[in-house]
Amino acid sequence: VQLQASGGGLVQAGGSLRLSCAPSGRTFSRYAVGWFRQTPGKEREFVGAISWSGATSYHADSVKGRFTISRDNAKNTVYLQMNSLKPEDTAVYYCAAVRSASSNYVYTSSGSYVYWGQGTQVTVSS
């Protein structure tokens, strides 16, 4: 499964962006999806995850209340809505997917994911 992440860019603090993640040539059905981010010299950090049904989602404490992960299985796309952005949110954001037997399970560990997108840069200026 090849994942395509898009929607990154440069935004001022307090602004919003919406990231999208879609597989190329394949359906996202039965794949749990997560978003992670990474800055130079740091480990990849969990941001949010959603089950393949969309019924369950989970967000890191650092983004809770500001970011929302969602999915539209009819459009075969997972989104990360990012509001009230802060300079510390600046990072390369990656989406990842894993086929899941459970429709409502979310995965928060990067090691649980099999497929990764190429990353999209988000830069928040102060």
C-alpha positions as YAML, in Angstrom:
chain: A
units: angstrom
residues:
- id: 1
  name: VAL
  ca: [0.00, 0.00, 0.00]
- id: 2
  name: GLN
  ca: [1.47, 3.33, -1.04]
- id: 3
  name: LEU
  ca: [0.25, 6.27, 1.02]
- id: 4
  name: GLN
  ca: [0.12, 9.84, -0.17]
- id: 5
  name: ALA
  ca: [0.11, 12.57, 2.46]
- id: 6
  name: SER
  ca: [-0.73, 16.12, 1.44]
- id: 7
  name: GLY
  ca: [-1.90, 19.45, 2.79]
- id: 8
  name: GLY
  ca: [1.17, 20.68, 4.58]
- id: 9
  name: GLY
  ca: [2.47, 24.20, 4.26]
- id: 10
  name: LEU
  ca: [3.44, 27.39, 6.03]
- id: 11
  name: VAL
  ca: [0.95, 28.94, 8.42]
- id: 12
  name: GLN
  ca: [1.06, 31.54, 11.15]
- id: 13
  name: ALA
  ca: [0.59, 30.59, 14.78]
- id: 14
  name: GLY
  ca: [-3.08, 30.25, 15.58]
- id: 15
  name: GLY
  ca: [-3.91, 29.18, 12.05]
- id: 16
  name: SER
  ca: [-5.25, 25.92, 10.68]
- id: 17
  name: LEU
  ca: [-4.29, 23.27, 8.18]
- id: 18
  name: ARG
  ca: [-5.92, 20.05, 7.08]
- id: 19
  name: LEU
  ca: [-3.72, 17.14, 6.12]
- id: 20
  name: SER
  ca: [-4.99, 14.32, 3.94]
- id: 21
  name: CYS
  ca: [-3.79, 10.75, 3.55]
- id: 22
  name: ALA
  ca: [-4.92, 8.44, 0.80]
- id: 23
  name: PRO
  ca: [-3.65, 5.15, -0.57]
- id: 24
  name: SER
  ca: [-2.81, 4.91, -4.22]
- id: 25
  name: GLY
  ca: [-4.45, 2.12, -6.12]
- id: 26
  name: ARG
  ca: [-6.03, 0.52, -3.12]
- id: 27
  name: THR
  ca: [-8.93, 0.92, -0.74]
- id: 28
  name: PHE
  ca: [-8.41, 2.04, 2.83]
- id: 29
  name: SER
  ca: [-11.08, -0.36, 3.98]
- id: 30
  name: ARG
  ca: [-10.04, -2.37, 7.04]
- id: 31
  name: TYR
  ca: [-6.88, -0.31, 7.55]
- id: 32
  name: ALA
  ca: [-6.35, 1.55, 10.80]
- id: 33
  name: VAL
  ca: [-4.48, 4.80, 10.20]
- id: 34
  name: GLY
  ca: [-2.24, 6.96, 12.31]
- id: 35
  name: TRP
  ca: [-0.49, 10.30, 12.02]
- id: 36
  name: PHE
  ca: [3.00, 10.88, 13.36]
- id: 37
  name: ARG
  ca: [5.39, 13.79, 13.20]
- id: 38
  name: GLN
  ca: [9.12, 14.21, 13.34]
- id: 39
  name: THR
  ca: [11.60, 17.04, 13.67]
- id: 40
  name: PRO
  ca: [15.36, 16.77, 12.98]
- id: 41
  name: GLY
  ca: [17.21, 14.97, 15.73]
- id: 42
  name: LYS
  ca: [14.07, 13.75, 17.44]
- id: 43
  name: GLU
  ca: [12.18, 10.49, 17.41]
- id: 44
  name: ARG
  ca: [8.97, 10.15, 15.49]
- id: 45
  name: GLU
  ca: [6.09, 11.28, 17.71]
- id: 46
  name: PHE
  ca: [2.55, 9.93, 17.76]
- id: 47
  name: VAL
  ca: [-0.11, 12.53, 16.91]
- id: 48
  name: GLY
  ca: [-3.39, 10.69, 16.38]
- id: 49
  name: ALA
  ca: [-4.92, 7.42, 15.24]
- id: 50
  name: ILE
  ca: [-8.25, 6.19, 13.98]
- id: 51
  name: SER
  ca: [-9.77, 2.73, 13.63]
- id: 52
  name: TRP
  ca: [-10.78, 1.46, 10.22]
- id: 53
  name: SER
  ca: [-14.46, 1.89, 11.04]
- id: 54
  name: GLY
  ca: [-13.84, 5.47, 12.16]
- id: 55
  name: ALA
  ca: [-15.71, 4.78, 15.38]
- id: 56
  name: THR
  ca: [-12.61, 5.08, 17.58]
- id: 57
  name: SER
  ca: [-9.94, 7.76, 17.55]
- id: 58
  name: TYR
  ca: [-7.20, 8.82, 19.90]
- id: 59
  name: HIS
  ca: [-4.98, 11.88, 20.07]
- id: 60
  name: ALA
  ca: [-1.73, 12.67, 21.81]
- id: 61
  name: ASP
  ca: [-2.04, 14.94, 24.83]
- id: 62
  name: SER
  ca: [0.07, 17.56, 23.07]
- id: 63
  name: VAL
  ca: [-2.56, 18.03, 20.37]
- id: 64
  name: LYS
  ca: [-5.76, 17.07, 22.17]
- id: 65
  name: GLY
  ca: [-8.44, 19.72, 21.72]
- id: 66
  name: ARG
  ca: [-6.59, 21.24, 18.74]
- id: 67
  name: PHE
  ca: [-6.17, 18.40, 16.25]
- id: 68
  name: THR
  ca: [-8.82, 15.99, 15.06]
- id: 69
  name: ILE
  ca: [-8.29, 12.84, 13.05]
- id: 70
  name: SER
  ca: [-11.18, 11.65, 10.92]
- id: 71
  name: ARG
  ca: [-11.84, 9.50, 7.89]
- id: 72
  name: ASP
  ca: [-14.21, 9.32, 4.98]
- id: 73
  name: ASN
  ca: [-14.15, 5.73, 3.78]
- id: 74
  name: ALA
  ca: [-16.34, 6.61, 0.82]
- id: 75
  name: LYS
  ca: [-13.60, 8.98, -0.32]
- id: 76
  name: ASN
  ca: [-10.87, 6.60, 0.78]
- id: 77
  name: THR
  ca: [-9.17, 9.38, 2.74]
- id: 78
  name: VAL
  ca: [-8.06, 10.06, 6.29]
- id: 79
  name: TYR
  ca: [-7.74, 13.63, 7.51]
- id: 80
  name: LEU
  ca: [-5.90, 15.46, 10.25]
- id: 81
  name: GLN
  ca: [-7.55, 18.79, 11.00]
- id: 82
  name: MET
  ca: [-5.07, 20.99, 12.83]
- id: 83
  name: ASN
  ca: [-6.36, 24.13, 14.53]
- id: 84
  name: SER
  ca: [-4.72, 26.66, 16.85]
- id: 85
  name: LEU
  ca: [-1.34, 25.72, 15.47]
- id: 86
  name: LYS
  ca: [1.75, 26.53, 17.50]
- id: 87
  name: PRO
  ca: [5.38, 26.90, 16.39]
- id: 88
  name: GLU
  ca: [6.17, 23.67, 18.26]
- id: 89
  name: ASP
  ca: [3.85, 21.84, 15.87]
- id: 90
  name: THR
  ca: [6.40, 22.44, 13.10]
- id: 91
  name: ALA
  ca: [7.48, 19.04, 11.79]
- id: 92
  name: VAL
  ca: [7.23, 16.60, 8.94]
- id: 93
  name: TYR
  ca: [3.93, 14.80, 9.32]
- id: 94
  name: TYR
  ca: [3.59, 11.18, 8.25]
- id: 95
  name: CYS
  ca: [0.53, 9.01, 7.84]
- id: 96
  name: ALA
  ca: [0.76, 5.29, 8.36]
- id: 97
  name: ALA
  ca: [-1.59, 2.36, 7.93]
- id: 98
  name: VAL
  ca: [-1.97, -1.20, 9.10]
- id: 99
  name: ARG
  ca: [-4.58, -3.76, 8.20]
- id: 100
  name: SER
  ca: [-6.61, -4.43, 11.31]
- id: 101
  name: ALA
  ca: [-8.81, -7.36, 12.25]
- id: 102
  name: SER
  ca: [-10.68, -5.16, 14.71]
- id: 103
  name: SER
  ca: [-12.93, -2.46, 13.31]
- id: 104
  name: ASN
  ca: [-12.57, -0.31, 16.42]
- id: 105
  name: TYR
  ca: [-8.95, -0.69, 17.43]
- id: 106
  name: VAL
  ca: [-6.44, 2.15, 17.23]
- id: 107
  name: TYR
  ca: [-2.67, 1.83, 17.20]
- id: 108
  name: THR
  ca: [-0.51, 4.45, 18.89]
- id: 109
  name: SER
  ca: [2.92, 2.88, 18.42]
- id: 110
  name: SER
  ca: [4.84, 3.55, 15.23]
- id: 111
  name: GLY
  ca: [6.05, -0.04, 15.31]
- id: 112
  name: SER
  ca: [2.50, -1.27, 14.82]
- id: 113
  name: TYR
  ca: [2.26, 0.28, 11.37]
- id: 114
  name: VAL
  ca: [3.34, -1.43, 8.18]
- id: 115
  name: TYR
  ca: [2.80, 1.20, 5.51]
- id: 116
  name: TRP
  ca: [4.06, 4.79, 5.61]
- id: 117
  name: GLY
  ca: [3.57, 7.84, 3.47]
- id: 118
  name: GLN
  ca: [6.36, 10.13, 2.32]
- id: 119
  name: GLY
  ca: [5.61, 12.93, 4.78]
- id: 120
  name: THR
  ca: [4.38, 16.47, 4.37]
- id: 121
  name: GLN
  ca: [6.07, 19.50, 5.91]
- id: 122
  name: VAL
  ca: [4.13, 21.70, 8.31]
- id: 123
  name: THR
  ca: [5.77, 24.95, 9.35]
- id: 124
  name: VAL
  ca: [4.16, 27.25, 11.90]
- id: 125
  name: SER
  ca: [5.64, 30.71, 12.18]
- id: 126
  name: SER
  ca: [5.43, 32.77, 15.35]
...
